[in-house]
Amino acid sequence: MPVAGFAFTKLIVSDLQGLERFYSEGLGCRVVTRIAVDHAEWPLDETILTLGTTPGTTLNLVCY
């Protein structure tokens, strides 16, 4: 099911890899970058996806 568009969206998730796969394979989003912060008190993994070349279509998946 292709997505027509969305605005900047940030989701806090517990299964980062599973949702990255869902949005990429299921909805056609493309991974722009992955960020990993290895901090003892505030570990963070984030995947930033986009939908084609439409400006502002950024989906951030964040796992704390």
C-alpha positions as a printed Julia matrix, in Angstrom:
64×3 Matrix{Float64}:
  0.0    0.0    0.0
  1.91   3.11  -1.16
  1.66   6.2    1.01
  0.79   9.47  -0.74
  2.55  11.64   1.83
  3.0   12.74   5.41
  4.65  15.58   7.31
  7.48  15.32   9.82
  6.59  12.53  12.22
  8.53  11.06  15.15
  7.45   7.78  16.71
  8.84   6.22  19.87
  9.02   2.47  19.22
 10.2   -0.69  20.97
 10.96  -2.75  17.81
 13.07  -0.42  15.68
 14.17  -3.02  13.12
 10.66  -4.42  12.67
  9.07  -1.02  12.11
 11.91   0.1    9.84
 11.2   -2.98   7.72
  7.44  -2.29   7.77
  7.77   1.33   6.64
 10.43   0.48   4.04
  9.04  -2.68   2.51
  5.35  -2.21   3.27
  4.87   1.49   2.63
  7.77   2.33   0.31
  9.79   4.64   2.57
 13.56   4.93   2.12
 16.1    4.94   4.96
 18.05   8.21   4.98
 20.27   7.53   7.97
 20.6    5.61  11.22
 21.82   7.14  14.48
 23.1    5.28  17.52
 23.98   7.07  20.75
 25.83   4.83  23.18
 25.46   6.84  26.37
 25.25   5.03  29.71
 22.26   7.05  30.96
 20.53   7.89  27.65
 21.07   5.18  25.0
 19.24   5.93  21.77
 18.77   4.32  18.37
 17.03   6.26  15.62
 16.19   5.56  12.0
 15.26   8.46   9.74
 13.15   7.6    6.7
 11.7    9.63   3.87
  9.07   9.13   1.23
 10.58   9.73  -2.18
 11.89  13.22  -2.84
  8.97  15.17  -1.39
 10.33  17.82   1.03
  9.17  17.48   4.62
  8.26  13.81   4.43
 10.49  12.69   7.27
  9.62   9.81   9.54
 11.86   9.34  12.59
 11.65   6.05  14.47
 13.26   6.32  17.92
 14.01   3.55  20.39
 15.26   4.48  23.89
